[in-house]
Amino acid sequence: MKLAVIYYSVTHNTSAMAEYVVQGMNSVEGVQARAFSIDAADADFIRGCAGIVFGSPTYAGAPSAEFCAFLEKDAKKFAPGGKLGGAFATEQYIHGGATNAIMDILRHLLVLGMMVYSSGSACGKPVIHYGPVQVSPDTRGYRDLFITYGVRFARQALKAAGQTAAAQPDSGGCVLEPAGPGDISAVFALYEKRVRWMNEKGIRQWNVTDYLRAYPADYYEQQRKSGNLWVMRCGGTAAGAVVLKQEDGRWPDRAGSAAFYLHNLVTDPAFPGLGARIIREVEKLAAGKGKSFVRLDCAEDSSFLNSYYESLGYRPAGFCRDGAYKGIRREKAVQTGGVR
Ligand SMILES: Cc1cc2nc3c(=O)[nH]c(=O)nc-3n(C[C@H](O)[C@H](O)[C@H](O)COP(=O)(O)O)c2cc1C
């Protein structure tokens, strides 16, 4: 499925947000998304799209005049009727009118016969009421919000096209999304809850390795800032989390290979089976991003974990040591268009 983002931008805030939305869209399996400035829009590509997101800077509390003119005169060239539509805006001041600009764009989309989508409160936090807003010039701080919006828009477009089952066979109503700044306390609480659960069950794992001190909340914030922390949201609740690295010192012989290295996988014990669903989503994400492998390591002496990963298709690929930790490395091949 093809999706497009069309924007107007003079000082590169709106264009940067457009690229983040596209990044989120392209992380969804089966989606091919591109961003276009209004003066360089590829009509053939956009006509073939199932959905279009429109983005404008806020000028005098409304979309820029150039963008309004584009919506009035040119947008109909892209056969928008019946397509999924969304909007975002950038502004310089926190009450500078970006929400008004978004509503104005959405009004145009309705007139063009598009089905409008915001994600709203239905996806939980971050709640995006009408469309995401960036307060310029902070580009990096709004990255996760716009990527998340792109992920949600793409999933909704697949759903509207009846491709949900094929695209998300076992997501079970849960969505794997990049973590936002507001997720860290909920994510860290998952590890604390899991350690308490291990104590109660008499399982010797993170509770005997000082895991919470080795990986404090700051660590997850650093991973989030690097784009590595992902949250599995079920009905708006952060029910699981995972860190996905692009390189891993435990795999020096595989440096530079296109892989996700899976770390710190955690789930809320109240969501049985969620770990396998997160791994499945990670594999789809990896395939969609052109990775060839998902790799992980687990404690050599844990027969439970080794059998678990074996059952999910993770084959032994050597050993690693990190201080007192002795691990077995495991990997699974994935390929674009599906998981092997
Ligand atoms: C003519 C003009 C009018 C603007 N009006 C507003 C405004 O009403 N409210 C606001 O918050 N920012 C306003 N801005 C700031 C822009 O919305 C903001 O810097 C935006 O991120 C620029 O987008 P760009 O970098 O993609 O060009 C205005 C900027 C210009 C040039």
The ligand as a Gaussian input file, in Angstrom:
#p B3LYP/6-31G(d) Opt

LIG

0 1
 C        4.178000      34.919000       7.889000
 C        4.297000      34.040000       9.098000
 C        3.272000      33.971000      10.007000
 C        3.365000      33.164000      11.143000
 N        2.326000      33.077000      12.020000
 C        2.426000      32.296000      13.103000
 C        1.342000      32.165000      14.012000
 O        0.274000      32.739000      13.848000
 N        1.506000      31.386000      15.106000
 C        2.673000      30.713000      15.360000
 O        2.766000      30.036000      16.385000
 N        3.704000      30.779000      14.495000
 C        3.602000      31.533000      13.379000
 N        4.630000      31.584000      12.479000
 C        5.800000      30.694000      12.693000
 C        5.714000      29.448000      11.850000
 O        4.439000      28.844000      11.909000
 C        6.685000      28.381000      12.345000
 O        7.984000      28.920000      12.461000
 C        6.698000      27.177000      11.431000
 O        7.270000      26.093000      12.101000
 C        7.475000      27.442000      10.142000
 O        7.392000      26.275000       9.341000
 P        8.546000      25.908000       8.292000
 O        9.847000      25.877000       9.058000
 O        8.194000      24.555000       7.784000
 O        8.540000      26.929000       7.225000
 C        4.554000      32.414000      11.357000
 C        5.602000      32.505000      10.438000
 C        5.482000      33.319000       9.339000
 C        6.629000      33.374000       8.349000

